[in-house]
Amino acid sequence: MIEKLKDWLKSHTLWRWAICPTLRVQLEQLNTAKPTVFYLGLPEHGNLGDQAIAKATEIYLQEQLPQHQVVRIANDAVLPCIPLL
């Protein structure tokens, strides 16, 4: 029960104070005239391999879709963001 409470608090605190404002800023800065790519599930943990894959994917998206704007959504924010998207 304590673990569930800790997880709930972590997810809600993270959403209110870190993820939501960052995503809101990204969405407010979108140019509606340009196509958009939503890059979902960016890692937030310290595994350097996962971080490298995420960075390589961002570079790939920028090179292959230069006319698109990219909105980055962290892994912990994907489910709470579904209604916004």
PDB file of N, CA, C and O in Angstrom, chain B, residues numbered from 101:
ATOM      1  N   MET B 101       0.818  -1.192   0.000  1.00  0.00           N
ATOM      2  CA  MET B 101       0.000   0.000   0.000  1.00  0.00           C
ATOM      3  C   MET B 101       0.867   1.263   0.000  1.00  0.00           C
ATOM      4  O   MET B 101       0.571   2.219  -0.717  1.00  0.00           O
ATOM      5  N   ILE B 102       1.930   1.267   0.798  1.00  0.00           N
ATOM      6  CA  ILE B 102       2.823   2.417   0.864  1.00  0.00           C
ATOM      7  C   ILE B 102       3.483   2.652  -0.489  1.00  0.00           C
ATOM      8  O   ILE B 102       3.633   3.797  -0.915  1.00  0.00           O
ATOM      9  N   GLU B 103       3.877   1.575  -1.168  1.00  0.00           N
ATOM     10  CA  GLU B 103       4.525   1.711  -2.476  1.00  0.00           C
ATOM     11  C   GLU B 103       3.577   2.338  -3.492  1.00  0.00           C
ATOM     12  O   GLU B 103       3.990   3.177  -4.292  1.00  0.00           O
ATOM     13  N   LYS B 104       2.304   1.932  -3.463  1.00  0.00           N
ATOM     14  CA  LYS B 104       1.319   2.517  -4.379  1.00  0.00           C
ATOM     15  C   LYS B 104       1.148   4.014  -4.106  1.00  0.00           C
ATOM     16  O   LYS B 104       1.036   4.814  -5.035  1.00  0.00           O
ATOM     17  N   LEU B 105       1.129   4.375  -2.842  1.00  0.00           N
ATOM     18  CA  LEU B 105       1.001   5.783  -2.482  1.00  0.00           C
ATOM     19  C   LEU B 105       2.223   6.569  -2.949  1.00  0.00           C
ATOM     20  O   LEU B 105       2.088   7.671  -3.480  1.00  0.00           O
ATOM     21  N   LYS B 106       3.409   6.007  -2.754  1.00  0.00           N
ATOM     22  CA  LYS B 106       4.628   6.675  -3.213  1.00  0.00           C
ATOM     23  C   LYS B 106       4.602   6.872  -4.728  1.00  0.00           C
ATOM     24  O   LYS B 106       4.945   7.946  -5.222  1.00  0.00           O
ATOM     25  N   ASP B 107       4.198   5.840  -5.463  1.00  0.00           N
ATOM     26  CA  ASP B 107       4.120   5.946  -6.920  1.00  0.00           C
ATOM     27  C   ASP B 107       3.115   7.018  -7.336  1.00  0.00           C
ATOM     28  O   ASP B 107       3.379   7.804  -8.245  1.00  0.00           O
ATOM     29  N   TRP B 108       1.968   7.044  -6.669  1.00  0.00           N
ATOM     30  CA  TRP B 108       0.937   8.022  -6.994  1.00  0.00           C
ATOM     31  C   TRP B 108       1.453   9.433  -6.749  1.00  0.00           C
ATOM     32  O   TRP B 108       1.297  10.310  -7.598  1.00  0.00           O
ATOM     33  N   LEU B 109       2.067   9.654  -5.586  1.00  0.00           N
ATOM     34  CA  LEU B 109       2.593  10.979  -5.269  1.00  0.00           C
ATOM     35  C   LEU B 109       3.675  11.395  -6.248  1.00  0.00           C
ATOM     36  O   LEU B 109       3.719  12.542  -6.693  1.00  0.00           O
ATOM     37  N   LYS B 110       4.552  10.447  -6.582  1.00  0.00           N
ATOM     38  CA  LYS B 110       5.625  10.749  -7.523  1.00  0.00           C
ATOM     39  C   LYS B 110       5.048  11.174  -8.872  1.00  0.00           C
ATOM     40  O   LYS B 110       5.458  12.186  -9.440  1.00  0.00           O
ATOM     41  N   SER B 111       4.108  10.405  -9.370  1.00  0.00           N
ATOM     42  CA  SER B 111       3.565  10.712 -10.693  1.00  0.00           C
ATOM     43  C   SER B 111       2.808  12.036 -10.698  1.00  0.00           C
ATOM     44  O   SER B 111       2.924  12.804 -11.653  1.00  0.00           O
ATOM     45  N   HIS B 112       2.048  12.312  -9.669  1.00  0.00           N
ATOM     46  CA  HIS B 112       1.280  13.557  -9.647  1.00  0.00           C
ATOM     47  C   HIS B 112       2.165  14.767  -9.386  1.00  0.00           C
ATOM     48  O   HIS B 112       1.950  15.821  -9.984  1.00  0.00           O
ATOM     49  N   THR B 113       3.137  14.643  -8.522  1.00  0.00           N
ATOM     50  CA  THR B 113       4.049  15.744  -8.273  1.00  0.00           C
ATOM     51  C   THR B 113       4.873  16.021  -9.521  1.00  0.00           C
ATOM     52  O   THR B 113       5.045  17.174  -9.916  1.00  0.00           O
ATOM     53  N   LEU B 114       5.380  14.964 -10.138  1.00  0.00           N
ATOM     54  CA  LEU B 114       6.167  15.114 -11.349  1.00  0.00           C
ATOM     55  C   LEU B 114       5.342  15.790 -12.436  1.00  0.00           C
ATOM     56  O   LEU B 114       5.838  16.671 -13.137  1.00  0.00           O
ATOM     57  N   TRP B 115       4.101  15.385 -12.576  1.00  0.00           N
ATOM     58  CA  TRP B 115       3.239  15.962 -13.606  1.00  0.00           C
ATOM     59  C   TRP B 115       2.984  17.440 -13.351  1.00  0.00           C
ATOM     60  O   TRP B 115       3.124  18.256 -14.261  1.00  0.00           O
ATOM     61  N   ARG B 116       2.617  17.789 -12.146  1.00  0.00           N
ATOM     62  CA  ARG B 116       2.264  19.181 -11.840  1.00  0.00           C
ATOM     63  C   ARG B 116       3.448  20.137 -11.905  1.00  0.00           C
ATOM     64  O   ARG B 116       3.314  21.259 -12.394  1.00  0.00           O
ATOM     65  N   TRP B 117       4.600  19.705 -11.419  1.00  0.00           N
ATOM     66  CA  TRP B 117       5.711  20.625 -11.250  1.00  0.00           C
ATOM     67  C   TRP B 117       6.776  20.535 -12.323  1.00  0.00           C
ATOM     68  O   TRP B 117       7.557  21.472 -12.484  1.00  0.00           O
ATOM     69  N   ALA B 118       6.833  19.449 -13.057  1.00  0.00           N
ATOM     70  CA  ALA B 118       7.919  19.308 -14.037  1.00  0.00           C
ATOM     71  C   ALA B 118       7.407  19.066 -15.448  1.00  0.00           C
ATOM     72  O   ALA B 118       7.742  19.816 -16.365  1.00  0.00           O
ATOM     73  N   ILE B 119       6.610  18.041 -15.630  1.00  0.00           N
ATOM     74  CA  ILE B 119       6.227  17.628 -16.979  1.00  0.00           C
ATOM     75  C   ILE B 119       5.205  18.573 -17.592  1.00  0.00           C
ATOM     76  O   ILE B 119       5.387  19.036 -18.718  1.00  0.00           O
ATOM     77  N   CYS B 120       4.155  18.857 -16.878  1.00  0.00           N
ATOM     78  CA  CYS B 120       3.066  19.663 -17.435  1.00  0.00           C
ATOM     79  C   CYS B 120       3.537  21.038 -17.902  1.00  0.00           C
ATOM     80  O   CYS B 120       3.224  21.417 -19.031  1.00  0.00           O
ATOM     81  N   PRO B 121       4.274  21.809 -17.092  1.00  0.00           N
ATOM     82  CA  PRO B 121       4.722  23.130 -17.585  1.00  0.00           C
ATOM     83  C   PRO B 121       5.624  23.039 -18.807  1.00  0.00           C
ATOM     84  O   PRO B 121       5.508  23.852 -19.724  1.00  0.00           O
ATOM     85  N   THR B 122       6.517  22.060 -18.830  1.00  0.00           N
ATOM     86  CA  THR B 122       7.415  21.911 -19.970  1.00  0.00           C
ATOM     87  C   THR B 122       6.631  21.593 -21.229  1.00  0.00           C
ATOM     88  O   THR B 122       6.868  22.183 -22.283  1.00  0.00           O
ATOM     89  N   LEU B 123       5.704  20.666 -21.118  1.00  0.00           N
ATOM     90  CA  LEU B 123       4.890  20.301 -22.273  1.00  0.00           C
ATOM     91  C   LEU B 123       4.008  21.465 -22.695  1.00  0.00           C
ATOM     92  O   LEU B 123       3.838  21.712 -23.889  1.00  0.00           O
ATOM     93  N   ARG B 124       3.454  22.171 -21.745  1.00  0.00           N
ATOM     94  CA  ARG B 124       2.600  23.309 -22.069  1.00  0.00           C
ATOM     95  C   ARG B 124       3.378  24.343 -22.872  1.00  0.00           C
ATOM     96  O   ARG B 124       2.864  24.881 -23.852  1.00  0.00           O
ATOM     97  N   VAL B 125       4.605  24.623 -22.466  1.00  0.00           N
ATOM     98  CA  VAL B 125       5.445  25.582 -23.189  1.00  0.00           C
ATOM     99  C   VAL B 125       5.694  25.085 -24.609  1.00  0.00           C
ATOM    100  O   VAL B 125       5.600  25.861 -25.560  1.00  0.00           O
ATOM    101  N   GLN B 126       6.010  23.805 -24.761  1.00  0.00           N
ATOM    102  CA  GLN B 126       6.246  23.256 -26.100  1.00  0.00           C
ATOM    103  C   GLN B 126       4.998  23.397 -26.968  1.00  0.00           C
ATOM    104  O   GLN B 126       5.091  23.789 -28.131  1.00  0.00           O
ATOM    105  N   LEU B 127       3.836  23.082 -26.409  1.00  0.00           N
ATOM    106  CA  LEU B 127       2.601  23.143 -27.189  1.00  0.00           C
ATOM    107  C   LEU B 127       2.225  24.580 -27.530  1.00  0.00           C
ATOM    108  O   LEU B 127       1.702  24.843 -28.613  1.00  0.00           O
ATOM    109  N   GLU B 128       2.486  25.508 -26.620  1.00  0.00           N
ATOM    110  CA  GLU B 128       2.180  26.908 -26.892  1.00  0.00           C
ATOM    111  C   GLU B 128       3.064  27.481 -27.991  1.00  0.00           C
ATOM    112  O   GLU B 128       2.646  28.389 -28.709  1.00  0.00           O
ATOM    113  N   GLN B 129       4.274  26.966 -28.132  1.00  0.00           N
ATOM    114  CA  GLN B 129       5.214  27.478 -29.120  1.00  0.00           C
ATOM    115  C   GLN B 129       5.062  26.809 -30.487  1.00  0.00           C
ATOM    116  O   GLN B 129       5.791  27.148 -31.420  1.00  0.00           O
ATOM    117  N   LEU B 130       4.140  25.877 -30.619  1.00  0.00           N
ATOM    118  CA  LEU B 130       3.969  25.197 -31.899  1.00  0.00           C
ATOM    119  C   LEU B 130       3.475  26.155 -32.971  1.00  0.00           C
ATOM    120  O   LEU B 130       2.644  27.028 -32.720  1.00  0.00           O
ATOM    121  N   ASN B 131       4.000  25.970 -34.151  1.00  0.00           N
ATOM    122  CA  ASN B 131       3.548  26.713 -35.311  1.00  0.00           C
ATOM    123  C   ASN B 131       2.529  25.821 -36.022  1.00  0.00           C
ATOM    124  O   ASN B 131       2.893  24.779 -36.567  1.00  0.00           O
ATOM    125  N   THR B 132       1.276  26.217 -36.018  1.00  0.00           N
ATOM    126  CA  THR B 132       0.224  25.365 -36.585  1.00  0.00           C
ATOM    127  C   THR B 132       0.335  25.225 -38.092  1.00  0.00           C
ATOM    128  O   THR B 132      -0.308  24.355 -38.680  1.00  0.00           O
ATOM    129  N   ALA B 133       1.134  26.062 -38.721  1.00  0.00           N
ATOM    130  CA  ALA B 133       1.313  25.963 -40.173  1.00  0.00           C
ATOM    131  C   ALA B 133       2.333  24.881 -40.547  1.00  0.00           C
ATOM    132  O   ALA B 133       2.400  24.473 -41.706  1.00  0.00           O
ATOM    133  N   LYS B 134       3.125  24.417 -39.577  1.00  0.00           N
ATOM    134  CA  LYS B 134       4.146  23.406 -39.850  1.00  0.00           C
ATOM    135  C   LYS B 134       3.671  22.034 -39.377  1.00  0.00           C
ATOM    136  O   LYS B 134       2.946  21.941 -38.386  1.00  0.00           O
ATOM    137  N   PRO B 135       4.072  20.968 -40.075  1.00  0.00           N
ATOM    138  CA  PRO B 135       3.740  19.628 -39.596  1.00  0.00           C
ATOM    139  C   PRO B 135       4.485  19.324 -38.295  1.00  0.00           C
ATOM    140  O   PRO B 135       5.567  19.856 -38.044  1.00  0.00           O
ATOM    141  N   THR B 136       3.891  18.467 -37.483  1.00  0.00           N
ATOM    142  CA  THR B 136       4.427  18.181 -36.158  1.00  0.00           C
ATOM    143  C   THR B 136       4.639  16.692 -35.973  1.00  0.00           C
ATOM    144  O   THR B 136       3.826  15.873 -36.401  1.00  0.00           O
ATOM    145  N   VAL B 137       5.754  16.352 -35.325  1.00  0.00           N
ATOM    146  CA  VAL B 137       6.050  14.973 -34.930  1.00  0.00           C
ATOM    147  C   VAL B 137       6.057  14.946 -33.409  1.00  0.00           C
ATOM    148  O   VAL B 137       6.737  15.752 -32.773  1.00  0.00           O
ATOM    149  N   PHE B 138       5.302  14.022 -32.828  1.00  0.00           N
ATOM    150  CA  PHE B 138       5.306  13.842 -31.384  1.00  0.00           C
ATOM    151  C   PHE B 138       6.213  12.665 -31.061  1.00  0.00           C
ATOM    152  O   PHE B 138       5.915  11.523 -31.411  1.00  0.00           O
ATOM    153  N   TYR B 139       7.306  12.952 -30.401  1.00  0.00           N
ATOM    154  CA  TYR B 139       8.279  11.926 -30.018  1.00  0.00           C
ATOM    155  C   TYR B 139       7.962  11.522 -28.576  1.00  0.00           C
ATOM    156  O   TYR B 139       8.289  12.233 -27.627  1.00  0.00           O
ATOM    157  N   LEU B 140       7.324  10.375 -28.443  1.00  0.00           N
ATOM    158  CA  LEU B 140       6.826   9.914 -27.150  1.00  0.00           C
ATOM    159  C   LEU B 140       7.784   8.932 -26.494  1.00  0.00           C
ATOM    160  O   LEU B 140       8.453   8.154 -27.173  1.00  0.00           O
ATOM    161  N   GLY B 141       7.842   8.974 -25.178  1.00  0.00           N
ATOM    162  CA  GLY B 141       8.542   7.962 -24.417  1.00  0.00           C
ATOM    163  C   GLY B 141      10.024   8.195 -24.225  1.00  0.00           C
ATOM    164  O   GLY B 141      10.780   7.232 -24.102  1.00  0.00           O
ATOM    165  N   LEU B 142      10.463   9.438 -24.195  1.00  0.00           N
ATOM    166  CA  LEU B 142      11.877   9.700 -23.946  1.00  0.00           C
ATOM    167  C   LEU B 142      12.259   9.202 -22.554  1.00  0.00           C
ATOM    168  O   LEU B 142      11.515   9.406 -21.595  1.00  0.00           O
ATOM    169  N   PRO B 143      13.411   8.552 -22.444  1.00  0.00           N
ATOM    170  CA  PRO B 143      13.814   7.999 -21.146  1.00  0.00           C
ATOM    171  C   PRO B 143      14.199   9.102 -20.161  1.00  0.00           C
ATOM    172  O   PRO B 143      14.767  10.129 -20.533  1.00  0.00           O
ATOM    173  N   GLU B 144      13.871   8.856 -18.900  1.00  0.00           N
ATOM    174  CA  GLU B 144      14.232   9.800 -17.846  1.00  0.00           C
ATOM    175  C   GLU B 144      15.172   9.163 -16.829  1.00  0.00           C
ATOM    176  O   GLU B 144      15.569   9.809 -15.859  1.00  0.00           O
ATOM    177  N   HIS B 145      15.519   7.930 -17.042  1.00  0.00           N
ATOM    178  CA  HIS B 145      16.419   7.242 -16.120  1.00  0.00           C
ATOM    179  C   HIS B 145      17.869   7.400 -16.599  1.00  0.00           C
ATOM    180  O   HIS B 145      18.119   7.949 -17.672  1.00  0.00           O
ATOM    181  N   GLY B 146      18.793   6.925 -15.812  1.00  0.00           N
ATOM    182  CA  GLY B 146      20.191   7.179 -16.076  1.00  0.00           C
ATOM    183  C   GLY B 146      20.892   6.202 -16.998  1.00  0.00           C
ATOM    184  O   GLY B 146      22.116   6.265 -17.121  1.00  0.00           O
ATOM    185  N   ASN B 147      20.180   5.309 -17.646  1.00  0.00           N
ATOM    186  CA  ASN B 147      20.816   4.344 -18.537  1.00  0.00           C
ATOM    187  C   ASN B 147      21.346   5.071 -19.766  1.00  0.00           C
ATOM    188  O   ASN B 147      20.574   5.579 -20.580  1.00  0.00           O
ATOM    189  N   LEU B 148      22.669   5.117 -19.893  1.00  0.00           N
ATOM    190  CA  LEU B 148      23.278   5.879 -20.991  1.00  0.00           C
ATOM    191  C   LEU B 148      22.941   5.305 -22.360  1.00  0.00           C
ATOM    192  O   LEU B 148      22.865   6.049 -23.338  1.00  0.00           O
ATOM    193  N   GLY B 149      22.737   3.996 -22.446  1.00  0.00           N
ATOM    194  CA  GLY B 149      22.354   3.402 -23.727  1.00  0.00           C
ATOM    195  C   GLY B 149      21.010   3.923 -24.203  1.00  0.00           C
ATOM    196  O   GLY B 149      20.850   4.266 -25.375  1.00  0.00           O
ATOM    197  N   ASP B 150      20.042   3.983 -23.293  1.00  0.00           N
ATOM    198  CA  ASP B 150      18.724   4.510 -23.648  1.00  0.00           C
ATOM    199  C   ASP B 150      18.805   5.997 -23.987  1.00  0.00           C
ATOM    200  O   ASP B 150      18.126   6.469 -24.899  1.00  0.00           O
ATOM    201  N   GLN B 151      19.625   6.720 -23.260  1.00  0.00           N
ATOM    202  CA  GLN B 151      19.799   8.141 -23.539  1.00  0.00           C
ATOM    203  C   GLN B 151      20.413   8.348 -24.922  1.00  0.00           C
ATOM    204  O   GLN B 151      20.012   9.250 -25.657  1.00  0.00           O
ATOM    205  N   ALA B 152      21.384   7.509 -25.270  1.00  0.00           N
ATOM    206  CA  ALA B 152      22.035   7.616 -26.580  1.00  0.00           C
ATOM    207  C   ALA B 152      21.057   7.299 -27.706  1.00  0.00           C
ATOM    208  O   ALA B 152      21.061   7.964 -28.742  1.00  0.00           O
ATOM    209  N   ILE B 153      20.224   6.288 -27.503  1.00  0.00           N
ATOM    210  CA  ILE B 153      19.215   5.945 -28.509  1.00  0.00           C
ATOM    211  C   ILE B 153      18.254   7.114 -28.704  1.00  0.00           C
ATOM    212  O   ILE B 153      17.911   7.453 -29.837  1.00  0.00           O
ATOM    213  N   ALA B 154      17.821   7.727 -27.613  1.00  0.00           N
ATOM    214  CA  ALA B 154      16.896   8.860 -27.701  1.00  0.00           C
ATOM    215  C   ALA B 154      17.535  10.028 -28.451  1.00  0.00           C
ATOM    216  O   ALA B 154      16.889  10.655 -29.291  1.00  0.00           O
ATOM    217  N   LYS B 155      18.795  10.320 -28.152  1.00  0.00           N
ATOM    218  CA  LYS B 155      19.481  11.422 -28.830  1.00  0.00           C
ATOM    219  C   LYS B 155      19.666  11.120 -30.319  1.00  0.00           C
ATOM    220  O   LYS B 155      19.472  11.994 -31.165  1.00  0.00           O
ATOM    221  N   ALA B 156      20.042   9.878 -30.631  1.00  0.00           N
ATOM    222  CA  ALA B 156      20.207   9.495 -32.037  1.00  0.00           C
ATOM    223  C   ALA B 156      18.876   9.585 -32.778  1.00  0.00           C
ATOM    224  O   ALA B 156      18.840   9.979 -33.944  1.00  0.00           O
ATOM    225  N   THR B 157      17.796   9.227 -32.114  1.00  0.00           N
ATOM    226  CA  THR B 157      16.472   9.316 -32.741  1.00  0.00           C
ATOM    227  C   THR B 157      16.107  10.768 -33.016  1.00  0.00           C
ATOM    228  O   THR B 157      15.560  11.080 -34.073  1.00  0.00           O
ATOM    229  N   GLU B 158      16.404  11.651 -32.079  1.00  0.00           N
ATOM    230  CA  GLU B 158      16.128  13.076 -32.293  1.00  0.00           C
ATOM    231  C   GLU B 158      16.923  13.613 -33.481  1.00  0.00           C
ATOM    232  O   GLU B 158      16.385  14.350 -34.308  1.00  0.00           O
ATOM    233  N   ILE B 159      18.191  13.248 -33.565  1.00  0.00           N
ATOM    234  CA  ILE B 159      19.024  13.680 -34.693  1.00  0.00           C
ATOM    235  C   ILE B 159      18.467  13.134 -36.003  1.00  0.00           C
ATOM    236  O   ILE B 159      18.407  13.850 -37.003  1.00  0.00           O
ATOM    237  N   TYR B 160      18.063  11.873 -35.997  1.00  0.00           N
ATOM    238  CA  TYR B 160      17.481  11.245 -37.190  1.00  0.00           C
ATOM    239  C   TYR B 160      16.216  11.990 -37.624  1.00  0.00           C
ATOM    240  O   TYR B 160      16.037  12.280 -38.807  1.00  0.00           O
ATOM    241  N   LEU B 161      15.346  12.296 -36.665  1.00  0.00           N
ATOM    242  CA  LEU B 161      14.110  13.014 -36.998  1.00  0.00           C
ATOM    243  C   LEU B 161      14.416  14.386 -37.596  1.00  0.00           C
ATOM    244  O   LEU B 161      13.776  14.796 -38.564  1.00  0.00           O
ATOM    245  N   GLN B 162      15.382  15.091 -37.031  1.00  0.00           N
ATOM    246  CA  GLN B 162      15.745  16.408 -37.548  1.00  0.00           C
ATOM    247  C   GLN B 162      16.309  16.326 -38.954  1.00  0.00           C
ATOM    248  O   GLN B 162      16.034  17.190 -39.787  1.00  0.00           O
ATOM    249  N   GLU B 163      17.109  15.278 -39.230  1.00  0.00           N
ATOM    250  CA  GLU B 163      17.707  15.129 -40.553  1.00  0.00           C
ATOM    251  C   GLU B 163      16.689  14.671 -41.596  1.00  0.00           C
ATOM    252  O   GLU B 163      16.695  15.167 -42.723  1.00  0.00           O
ATOM    253  N   GLN B 164      15.825  13.741 -41.236  1.00  0.00           N
ATOM    254  CA  GLN B 164      14.884  13.164 -42.190  1.00  0.00           C
ATOM    255  C   GLN B 164      13.626  14.007 -42.374  1.00  0.00           C
ATOM    256  O   GLN B 164      12.991  13.961 -43.428  1.00  0.00           O
ATOM    257  N   LEU B 165      13.272  14.768 -41.359  1.00  0.00           N
ATOM    258  CA  LEU B 165      12.057  15.584 -41.419  1.00  0.00           C
ATOM    259  C   LEU B 165      12.377  17.033 -41.030  1.00  0.00           C
ATOM    260  O   LEU B 165      11.856  17.533 -40.033  1.00  0.00           O
ATOM    261  N   PRO B 166      13.223  17.702 -41.802  1.00  0.00           N
ATOM    262  CA  PRO B 166      13.651  19.051 -41.402  1.00  0.00           C
ATOM    263  C   PRO B 166      12.525  20.086 -41.385  1.00  0.00           C
ATOM    264  O   PRO B 166      12.625  21.095 -40.686  1.00  0.00           O
ATOM    265  N   GLN B 167      11.478  19.851 -42.132  1.00  0.00           N
ATOM    266  CA  GLN B 167      10.373  20.801 -42.180  1.00  0.00           C
ATOM    267  C   GLN B 167       9.383  20.593 -41.026  1.00  0.00           C
ATOM    268  O   GLN B 167       8.461  21.390 -40.852  1.00  0.00           O
ATOM    269  N   HIS B 168       9.568  19.534 -40.246  1.00  0.00           N
ATOM    270  CA  HIS B 168       8.669  19.232 -39.129  1.00  0.00           C
ATOM    271  C   HIS B 168       9.212  19.804 -37.826  1.00  0.00           C
ATOM    272  O   HIS B 168      10.420  19.958 -37.650  1.00  0.00           O
ATOM    273  N   GLN B 169       8.300  20.111 -36.925  1.00  0.00           N
ATOM    274  CA  GLN B 169       8.688  20.479 -35.570  1.00  0.00           C
ATOM    275  C   GLN B 169       8.478  19.254 -34.674  1.00  0.00           C
ATOM    276  O   GLN B 169       7.535  18.487 -34.870  1.00  0.00           O
ATOM    277  N   VAL B 170       9.353  19.079 -33.703  1.00  0.00           N
ATOM    278  CA  VAL B 170       9.324  17.898 -32.856  1.00  0.00           C
ATOM    279  C   VAL B 170       8.917  18.292 -31.440  1.00  0.00           C
ATOM    280  O   VAL B 170       9.516  19.181 -30.834  1.00  0.00           O
ATOM    281  N   VAL B 171       7.888  17.616 -30.920  1.00  0.00           N
ATOM    282  CA  VAL B 171       7.473  17.793 -29.534  1.00  0.00           C
ATOM    283  C   VAL B 171       7.946  16.559 -28.782  1.00  0.00           C
ATOM    284  O   VAL B 171       7.561  15.438 -29.113  1.00  0.00           O
ATOM    285  N   ARG B 172       8.778  16.765 -27.772  1.00  0.00           N
ATOM    286  CA  ARG B 172       9.352  15.670 -26.998  1.00  0.00           C
ATOM    287  C   ARG B 172       8.535  15.446 -25.733  1.00  0.00           C
ATOM    288  O   ARG B 172       8.299  16.373 -24.958  1.00  0.00           O
ATOM    289  N   ILE B 173       8.105  14.194 -25.534  1.00  0.00           N
ATOM    290  CA  ILE B 173       7.302  13.868 -24.363  1.00  0.00           C
ATOM    291  C   ILE B 173       7.971  12.717 -23.625  1.00  0.00           C
ATOM    292  O   ILE B 173       8.163  11.634 -24.177  1.00  0.00           O
ATOM    293  N   ALA B 174       8.323  12.969 -22.373  1.00  0.00           N
ATOM    294  CA  ALA B 174       9.015  11.974 -21.558  1.00  0.00           C
ATOM    295  C   ALA B 174       8.125  10.756 -21.301  1.00  0.00           C
ATOM    296  O   ALA B 174       6.898  10.835 -21.363  1.00  0.00           O
ATOM    297  N   ASN B 175       8.770   9.645 -21.015  1.00  0.00           N
ATOM    298  CA  ASN B 175       8.066   8.392 -20.805  1.00  0.00           C
ATOM    299  C   ASN B 175       7.009   8.492 -19.711  1.00  0.00           C
ATOM    300  O   ASN B 175       5.899   7.988 -19.882  1.00  0.00           O
ATOM    301  N   ASP B 176       7.336   9.134 -18.589  1.00  0.00           N
ATOM    302  CA  ASP B 176       6.374   9.258 -17.486  1.00  0.00           C
ATOM    303  C   ASP B 176       5.194  10.150 -17.837  1.00  0.00           C
ATOM    304  O   ASP B 176       4.176  10.121 -17.146  1.00  0.00           O
ATOM    305  N   ALA B 177       5.309  10.931 -18.880  1.00  0.00           N
ATOM    306  CA  ALA B 177       4.244  11.868 -19.227  1.00  0.00           C
ATOM    307  C   ALA B 177       3.331  11.352 -20.335  1.00  0.00           C
ATOM    308  O   ALA B 177       2.325  11.990 -20.642  1.00  0.00           O
ATOM    309  N   VAL B 178       3.652  10.231 -20.930  1.00  0.00           N
ATOM    310  CA  VAL B 178       2.878   9.768 -22.083  1.00  0.00           C
ATOM    311  C   VAL B 178       1.417   9.543 -21.716  1.00  0.00           C
ATOM    312  O   VAL B 178       0.532  10.111 -22.356  1.00  0.00           O
ATOM    313  N   LEU B 179       1.146   8.735 -20.710  1.00  0.00           N
ATOM    314  CA  LEU B 179      -0.250   8.447 -20.366  1.00  0.00           C
ATOM    315  C   LEU B 179      -1.018   9.690 -19.917  1.00  0.00           C
ATOM    316  O   LEU B 179      -2.141   9.896 -20.376  1.00  0.00           O
ATOM    317  N   PRO B 180      -0.458  10.529 -19.036  1.00  0.00           N
ATOM    318  CA  PRO B 180      -1.204  11.732 -18.675  1.00  0.00           C
ATOM    319  C   PRO B 180      -1.413  12.691 -19.847  1.00  0.00           C
ATOM    320  O   PRO B 180      -2.352  13.486 -19.831  1.00  0.00           O
ATOM    321  N   CYS B 181      -0.560  12.626 -20.852  1.00  0.00           N
ATOM    322  CA  CYS B 181      -0.649  13.556 -21.986  1.00  0.00           C
ATOM    323  C   CYS B 181      -1.619  13.105 -23.065  1.00  0.00           C
ATOM    324  O   CYS B 181      -1.995  13.907 -23.920  1.00  0.00           O
ATOM    325  N   ILE B 182      -2.025  11.867 -23.048  1.00  0.00           N
ATOM    326  CA  ILE B 182      -2.896  11.359 -24.109  1.00  0.00           C
ATOM    327  C   ILE B 182      -4.118  12.270 -24.323  1.00  0.00           C
ATOM    328  O   ILE B 182      -4.432  12.566 -25.475  1.00  0.00           O
ATOM    329  N   PRO B 183      -4.817  12.726 -23.283  1.00  0.00           N
ATOM    330  CA  PRO B 183      -5.950  13.632 -23.537  1.00  0.00           C
ATOM    331  C   PRO B 183      -5.539  14.938 -24.203  1.00  0.00           C
ATOM    332  O   PRO B 183      -6.315  15.498 -24.978  1.00  0.00           O
ATOM    333  N   LEU B 184      -4.342  15.434 -23.923  1.00  0.00           N
ATOM    334  CA  LEU B 184      -3.893  16.685 -24.549  1.00  0.00           C
ATOM    335  C   LEU B 184      -3.599  16.493 -26.024  1.00  0.00           C
ATOM    336  O   LEU B 184      -3.801  17.399 -26.833  1.00  0.00           O
ATOM    337  N   LEU B 185      -3.117  15.301 -26.368  1.00  0.00           N
ATOM    338  CA  LEU B 185      -2.738  15.053 -27.753  1.00  0.00           C
ATOM    339  C   LEU B 185      -3.940  14.691 -28.583  1.00  0.00           C
ATOM    340  O   LEU B 185      -3.811  14.446 -29.783  1.00  0.00           O
TER     341      LEU B 185
END
